[in-house]
Amino acid sequence: MITNTTSSKTVAVCDTQPVTIEGVRSVLNDCADLKLLAGVTTLAAASDLVRDRNPSIVMLDKGFGLPAIMEWLANIRAGGRGPAAVVWGVSLNEAEALRLVQAGAQGVIRKTTEPSTLIECLRRVASGNTWMEDSLLHEAERTPRHSRSNLTPREHEVVELVEQGMKNKEIARVMGIRPGTVKIHLKHIFEKTGVRGRYGLALSGLKEKGFLTYTV
């Protein structure tokens, strides 16, 4: 356990269930390096909390809905450098985790995790890393790792847009090509890299670039 109180990080929790906030408080009670600053039950209140008290980390309940959370993240980022955001929920899948990271979340974790894992997540995020629970990355971890050096410039462009969370129609519009051509590019990319699926491709790319620096 870290005992240096001079480097203590503050945590704010925004959750649909007040009892969950108290659960986080209990988990953090024995952590000298993490302190629960406050708990709120609406995203609007979380925005006020960020403005008025500037927590180091904000935990957001996926129960508010993915679109609402992604809009909140975008608004916080638009206002300048804000706190690190950790999104947690009872049910999360790989695609949702990727979208949240692309939207600006620095941590994604399930509410069913062990308390020690939650603490590790918060510590890693507080230190500037992006953290994602291992069970959310099974598909990406199973895929063989091959170099992207043999991709064509056009294929690299497709990969970059996939990593930004774009769908085939959006990629086609940006690149000035047909959606069917995007599918062909993706087929060749999967064959060359050994990655299965666009989410696995995006996650592996984020890892290679250092955006996903730690998982357990």
BALOBA-1460 file (C-alpha; in Angstrom, 3 decimals):
// residues 216
<rec num="1" residu="m" x="0.000" y="0.000" z="0.000"/>
<rec num="2" residu="i" x="1.196" y="3.491" z="-0.875"/>
<rec num="3" residu="t" x="1.511" y="5.644" z="2.232"/>
<rec num="4" residu="n" x="2.768" y="8.952" z="0.892"/>
<rec num="5" residu="t" x="-0.126" y="11.265" z="1.702"/>
<rec num="6" residu="t" x="1.514" y="14.200" z="-0.038"/>
<rec num="7" residu="s" x="0.659" y="12.565" z="-3.374"/>
<rec num="8" residu="s" x="-2.930" y="11.760" z="-2.441"/>
<rec num="9" residu="k" x="-5.388" y="11.851" z="-5.365"/>
<rec num="10" residu="t" x="-9.017" y="12.835" z="-4.974"/>
<rec num="11" residu="v" x="-11.824" y="10.729" z="-6.411"/>
<rec num="12" residu="a" x="-15.363" y="11.866" z="-7.211"/>
<rec num="13" residu="v" x="-18.085" y="9.306" z="-7.885"/>
<rec num="14" residu="c" x="-21.105" y="9.958" z="-10.093"/>
<rec num="15" residu="d" x="-23.452" y="6.997" z="-9.781"/>
<rec num="16" residu="t" x="-27.156" y="6.316" z="-10.202"/>
<rec num="17" residu="q" x="-27.204" y="4.485" z="-6.851"/>
<rec num="18" residu="p" x="-26.159" y="6.379" z="-3.689"/>
<rec num="19" residu="v" x="-25.369" y="3.128" z="-1.894"/>
<rec num="20" residu="t" x="-22.688" y="2.420" z="-4.511"/>
<rec num="21" residu="i" x="-21.003" y="5.715" z="-3.665"/>
<rec num="22" residu="e" x="-20.785" y="4.611" z="-0.047"/>
<rec num="23" residu="g" x="-19.303" y="1.327" z="-1.222"/>
<rec num="24" residu="v" x="-16.505" y="3.194" z="-2.986"/>
<rec num="25" residu="r" x="-15.954" y="5.270" z="0.132"/>
<rec num="26" residu="s" x="-15.524" y="2.079" z="2.133"/>
<rec num="27" residu="v" x="-13.069" y="0.633" z="-0.399"/>
<rec num="28" residu="l" x="-10.939" y="3.806" z="-0.343"/>
<rec num="29" residu="n" x="-10.962" y="4.219" z="3.440"/>
<rec num="30" residu="d" x="-7.688" y="2.320" z="3.837"/>
<rec num="31" residu="c" x="-5.942" y="3.971" z="0.867"/>
<rec num="32" residu="a" x="-3.657" y="6.791" z="1.931"/>
<rec num="33" residu="d" x="-3.044" y="7.741" z="-1.695"/>
<rec num="34" residu="l" x="-6.720" y="7.866" z="-2.765"/>
<rec num="35" residu="k" x="-9.414" y="9.947" z="-1.100"/>
<rec num="36" residu="l" x="-13.135" y="10.116" z="-1.888"/>
<rec num="37" residu="l" x="-13.831" y="13.801" z="-2.430"/>
<rec num="38" residu="a" x="-17.581" y="13.632" z="-3.039"/>
<rec num="39" residu="g" x="-20.395" y="11.603" z="-4.529"/>
<rec num="40" residu="v" x="-23.213" y="12.829" z="-6.781"/>
<rec num="41" residu="t" x="-26.086" y="11.139" z="-8.595"/>
<rec num="42" residu="t" x="-26.395" y="13.135" z="-11.840"/>
<rec num="43" residu="l" x="-24.018" y="14.010" z="-14.659"/>
<rec num="44" residu="a" x="-24.936" y="17.682" z="-14.301"/>
<rec num="45" residu="a" x="-23.866" y="17.575" z="-10.665"/>
<rec num="46" residu="a" x="-20.639" y="15.868" z="-11.746"/>
<rec num="47" residu="s" x="-19.913" y="18.764" z="-14.110"/>
<rec num="48" residu="d" x="-20.450" y="21.235" z="-11.262"/>
<rec num="49" residu="l" x="-18.173" y="19.156" z="-9.043"/>
<rec num="50" residu="v" x="-15.404" y="19.176" z="-11.627"/>
<rec num="51" residu="r" x="-15.698" y="22.950" z="-12.001"/>
<rec num="52" residu="d" x="-15.862" y="23.764" z="-8.293"/>
<rec num="53" residu="r" x="-13.630" y="21.158" z="-6.657"/>
<rec num="54" residu="n" x="-11.358" y="19.834" z="-9.414"/>
<rec num="55" residu="p" x="-11.052" y="16.132" z="-8.460"/>
<rec num="56" residu="s" x="-8.158" y="14.090" z="-9.812"/>
<rec num="57" residu="i" x="-10.461" y="11.298" z="-10.998"/>
<rec num="58" residu="v" x="-14.181" y="11.094" z="-11.745"/>
<rec num="59" residu="m" x="-15.892" y="7.707" z="-11.729"/>
<rec num="60" residu="l" x="-18.953" y="7.582" z="-13.993"/>
<rec num="61" residu="d" x="-21.707" y="4.969" z="-13.882"/>
<rec num="62" residu="k" x="-22.451" y="3.433" z="-17.290"/>
<rec num="63" residu="g" x="-26.051" y="3.291" z="-16.056"/>
<rec num="64" residu="f" x="-26.471" y="6.902" z="-17.213"/>
<rec num="65" residu="g" x="-26.278" y="5.609" z="-20.772"/>
<rec num="66" residu="l" x="-23.375" y="5.470" z="-23.212"/>
<rec num="67" residu="p" x="-24.471" y="8.501" z="-25.308"/>
<rec num="68" residu="a" x="-24.884" y="10.695" z="-22.219"/>
<rec num="69" residu="i" x="-21.500" y="9.656" z="-20.825"/>
<rec num="70" residu="m" x="-19.733" y="10.227" z="-24.139"/>
<rec num="71" residu="e" x="-21.317" y="13.676" z="-24.400"/>
<rec num="72" residu="w" x="-20.178" y="14.441" z="-20.844"/>
<rec num="73" residu="l" x="-16.628" y="13.370" z="-21.661"/>
<rec num="74" residu="a" x="-16.618" y="15.522" z="-24.798"/>
<rec num="75" residu="n" x="-17.849" y="18.563" z="-22.877"/>
<rec num="76" residu="i" x="-15.211" y="18.147" z="-20.176"/>
<rec num="77" residu="r" x="-12.433" y="17.807" z="-22.744"/>
<rec num="78" residu="a" x="-13.734" y="20.825" z="-24.673"/>
<rec num="79" residu="g" x="-13.442" y="22.914" z="-21.527"/>
<rec num="80" residu="g" x="-9.737" y="22.236" z="-21.217"/>
<rec num="81" residu="r" x="-7.731" y="19.755" z="-19.211"/>
<rec num="82" residu="g" x="-10.153" y="18.040" z="-16.833"/>
<rec num="83" residu="p" x="-9.900" y="15.117" z="-14.426"/>
<rec num="84" residu="a" x="-9.182" y="11.573" z="-15.504"/>
<rec num="85" residu="a" x="-12.434" y="9.700" z="-16.105"/>
<rec num="86" residu="v" x="-13.135" y="6.085" z="-15.195"/>
<rec num="87" residu="v" x="-16.336" y="4.516" z="-16.510"/>
<rec num="88" residu="w" x="-17.700" y="1.459" z="-14.764"/>
<rec num="89" residu="g" x="-20.814" y="-0.632" z="-15.129"/>
<rec num="90" residu="v" x="-22.385" y="-3.992" z="-14.420"/>
<rec num="91" residu="s" x="-22.263" y="-4.933" z="-18.101"/>
<rec num="92" residu="l" x="-19.592" y="-3.736" z="-20.499"/>
<rec num="93" residu="n" x="-18.331" y="-5.260" z="-23.715"/>
<rec num="94" residu="e" x="-15.253" y="-4.761" z="-25.861"/>
<rec num="95" residu="a" x="-16.969" y="-2.463" z="-28.364"/>
<rec num="96" residu="e" x="-18.325" y="-0.197" z="-25.625"/>
<rec num="97" residu="a" x="-14.959" y="-0.106" z="-23.875"/>
<rec num="98" residu="l" x="-13.252" y="0.960" z="-27.087"/>
<rec num="99" residu="r" x="-15.813" y="3.703" z="-27.747"/>
<rec num="100" residu="l" x="-15.372" y="5.048" z="-24.226"/>
<rec num="101" residu="v" x="-11.576" y="5.153" z="-24.522"/>
<rec num="102" residu="q" x="-11.886" y="6.883" z="-27.881"/>
<rec num="103" residu="a" x="-14.238" y="9.407" z="-26.259"/>
<rec num="104" residu="g" x="-11.680" y="10.247" z="-23.581"/>
<rec num="105" residu="a" x="-12.159" y="7.781" z="-20.721"/>
<rec num="106" residu="q" x="-8.865" y="6.740" z="-19.146"/>
<rec num="107" residu="g" x="-10.278" y="3.746" z="-17.318"/>
<rec num="108" residu="v" x="-12.988" y="1.180" z="-18.096"/>
<rec num="109" residu="i" x="-13.927" y="-1.441" z="-15.524"/>
<rec num="110" residu="r" x="-16.849" y="-3.613" z="-14.462"/>
<rec num="111" residu="k" x="-18.647" y="-3.087" z="-11.155"/>
<rec num="112" residu="t" x="-18.268" y="-6.808" z="-10.482"/>
<rec num="113" residu="t" x="-14.499" y="-6.448" z="-10.154"/>
<rec num="114" residu="e" x="-12.640" y="-7.098" z="-6.920"/>
<rec num="115" residu="p" x="-12.007" y="-4.031" z="-4.698"/>
<rec num="116" residu="s" x="-8.251" y="-4.499" z="-5.088"/>
<rec num="117" residu="t" x="-8.615" y="-4.343" z="-8.868"/>
<rec num="118" residu="l" x="-10.636" y="-1.136" z="-8.649"/>
<rec num="119" residu="i" x="-7.923" y="0.427" z="-6.489"/>
<rec num="120" residu="e" x="-5.256" y="-0.641" z="-8.976"/>
<rec num="121" residu="c" x="-7.288" y="0.868" z="-11.803"/>
<rec num="122" residu="l" x="-7.624" y="4.190" z="-9.989"/>
<rec num="123" residu="r" x="-3.919" y="4.274" z="-9.152"/>
<rec num="124" residu="r" x="-2.898" y="3.584" z="-12.728"/>
<rec num="125" residu="v" x="-5.263" y="6.212" z="-14.093"/>
<rec num="126" residu="a" x="-4.086" y="8.724" z="-11.488"/>
<rec num="127" residu="s" x="-0.521" y="8.185" z="-12.694"/>
<rec num="128" residu="g" x="-1.498" y="9.065" z="-16.253"/>
<rec num="129" residu="n" x="-2.042" y="5.611" z="-17.747"/>
<rec num="130" residu="t" x="-5.085" y="4.340" z="-19.600"/>
<rec num="131" residu="w" x="-6.441" y="1.212" z="-17.948"/>
<rec num="132" residu="m" x="-8.853" y="-1.421" z="-19.216"/>
<rec num="133" residu="e" x="-9.991" y="-4.586" z="-17.503"/>
<rec num="134" residu="d" x="-8.467" y="-7.703" z="-19.023"/>
<rec num="135" residu="s" x="-11.811" y="-9.472" z="-19.490"/>
<rec num="136" residu="l" x="-12.852" y="-6.694" z="-21.870"/>
<rec num="137" residu="l" x="-9.871" y="-7.400" z="-24.124"/>
<rec num="138" residu="h" x="-10.079" y="-11.144" z="-24.666"/>
<rec num="139" residu="e" x="-10.718" y="-10.857" z="-28.389"/>
<rec num="140" residu="a" x="-7.813" y="-8.468" z="-28.926"/>
<rec num="141" residu="e" x="-5.438" y="-10.562" z="-26.781"/>
<rec num="142" residu="r" x="-6.272" y="-13.782" z="-28.648"/>
<rec num="143" residu="t" x="-5.318" y="-12.336" z="-31.999"/>
<rec num="144" residu="p" x="-1.800" y="-12.992" z="-33.310"/>
<rec num="145" residu="r" x="0.475" y="-9.996" z="-33.435"/>
<rec num="146" residu="h" x="1.925" y="-9.229" z="-36.841"/>
<rec num="147" residu="s" x="3.678" y="-6.105" z="-38.005"/>
<rec num="148" residu="r" x="1.677" y="-3.415" z="-39.773"/>
<rec num="149" residu="s" x="4.706" y="-2.464" z="-41.824"/>
<rec num="150" residu="n" x="3.391" y="-4.318" z="-44.881"/>
<rec num="151" residu="l" x="0.162" y="-2.315" z="-45.016"/>
<rec num="152" residu="t" x="-0.280" y="0.098" z="-47.904"/>
<rec num="153" residu="p" x="-0.629" y="3.832" z="-47.197"/>
<rec num="154" residu="r" x="-4.352" y="3.532" z="-47.962"/>
<rec num="155" residu="e" x="-4.705" y="0.640" z="-45.525"/>
<rec num="156" residu="h" x="-2.876" y="2.599" z="-42.828"/>
<rec num="157" residu="e" x="-5.366" y="5.414" z="-43.353"/>
<rec num="158" residu="v" x="-8.267" y="3.001" z="-42.887"/>
<rec num="159" residu="v" x="-6.697" y="1.697" z="-39.651"/>
<rec num="160" residu="e" x="-6.292" y="5.243" z="-38.313"/>
<rec num="161" residu="l" x="-9.963" y="5.981" z="-38.943"/>
<rec num="162" residu="v" x="-11.061" y="2.689" z="-37.372"/>
<rec num="163" residu="e" x="-9.060" y="3.627" z="-34.270"/>
<rec num="164" residu="q" x="-11.034" y="6.871" z="-34.126"/>
<rec num="165" residu="g" x="-14.234" y="4.837" z="-33.876"/>
<rec num="166" residu="m" x="-15.537" y="5.500" z="-37.384"/>
<rec num="167" residu="k" x="-17.919" y="3.132" z="-39.137"/>
<rec num="168" residu="n" x="-17.437" y="1.986" z="-42.724"/>
<rec num="169" residu="k" x="-19.766" y="4.648" z="-44.169"/>
<rec num="170" residu="e" x="-17.946" y="7.396" z="-42.275"/>
<rec num="171" residu="i" x="-14.555" y="6.092" z="-43.395"/>
<rec num="172" residu="a" x="-15.793" y="5.967" z="-46.988"/>
<rec num="173" residu="r" x="-16.974" y="9.574" z="-46.797"/>
<rec num="174" residu="v" x="-13.680" y="10.811" z="-45.335"/>
<rec num="175" residu="m" x="-11.571" y="8.905" z="-47.856"/>
<rec num="176" residu="g" x="-13.830" y="9.591" z="-50.843"/>
<rec num="177" residu="i" x="-14.395" y="5.910" z="-51.615"/>
<rec num="178" residu="r" x="-17.310" y="3.472" z="-51.514"/>
<rec num="179" residu="p" x="-18.241" y="1.552" z="-48.317"/>
<rec num="180" residu="g" x="-17.643" y="-1.660" z="-50.262"/>
<rec num="181" residu="t" x="-14.068" y="-0.557" z="-50.927"/>
<rec num="182" residu="v" x="-13.597" y="0.035" z="-47.191"/>
<rec num="183" residu="k" x="-14.716" y="-3.556" z="-46.553"/>
<rec num="184" residu="i" x="-12.120" y="-4.803" z="-49.053"/>
<rec num="185" residu="h" x="-9.393" y="-2.741" z="-47.370"/>
<rec num="186" residu="l" x="-10.401" y="-4.168" z="-43.971"/>
<rec num="187" residu="k" x="-10.341" y="-7.713" z="-45.324"/>
<rec num="188" residu="h" x="-6.758" y="-7.193" z="-46.537"/>
<rec num="189" residu="i" x="-5.778" y="-5.521" z="-43.247"/>
<rec num="190" residu="f" x="-7.131" y="-8.433" z="-41.203"/>
<rec num="191" residu="e" x="-5.288" y="-10.908" z="-43.432"/>
<rec num="192" residu="k" x="-1.987" y="-9.013" z="-43.167"/>
<rec num="193" residu="t" x="-2.088" y="-8.301" z="-39.437"/>
<rec num="194" residu="g" x="-3.805" y="-11.471" z="-38.229"/>
<rec num="195" residu="v" x="-6.250" y="-9.380" z="-36.197"/>
<rec num="196" residu="r" x="-9.863" y="-10.526" z="-36.116"/>
<rec num="197" residu="g" x="-12.494" y="-7.807" z="-36.082"/>
<rec num="198" residu="r" x="-12.438" y="-4.016" z="-36.209"/>
<rec num="199" residu="y" x="-12.517" y="-3.669" z="-32.426"/>
<rec num="200" residu="g" x="-9.532" y="-5.954" z="-32.032"/>
<rec num="201" residu="l" x="-7.779" y="-3.903" z="-34.712"/>
<rec num="202" residu="a" x="-8.518" y="-0.624" z="-32.968"/>
<rec num="203" residu="l" x="-7.540" y="-1.904" z="-29.525"/>
<rec num="204" residu="s" x="-4.267" y="-3.373" z="-30.756"/>
<rec num="205" residu="g" x="-3.481" y="-0.075" z="-32.465"/>
<rec num="206" residu="l" x="-4.186" y="1.927" z="-29.325"/>
<rec num="207" residu="k" x="-1.913" y="-0.400" z="-27.373"/>
<rec num="208" residu="e" x="0.909" y="-0.087" z="-29.894"/>
<rec num="209" residu="k" x="0.681" y="3.701" z="-29.664"/>
<rec num="210" residu="g" x="0.795" y="3.611" z="-25.882"/>
<rec num="211" residu="f" x="-2.780" y="4.746" z="-25.286"/>
<rec num="212" residu="l" x="-3.586" y="1.509" z="-23.472"/>
<rec num="213" residu="t" x="-0.574" y="1.188" z="-21.232"/>
<rec num="214" residu="y" x="-1.828" y="-1.235" z="-18.610"/>
<rec num="215" residu="t" x="-4.370" y="-4.009" z="-18.181"/>
<rec num="216" residu="v" x="-4.814" y="-6.804" z="-15.659"/>
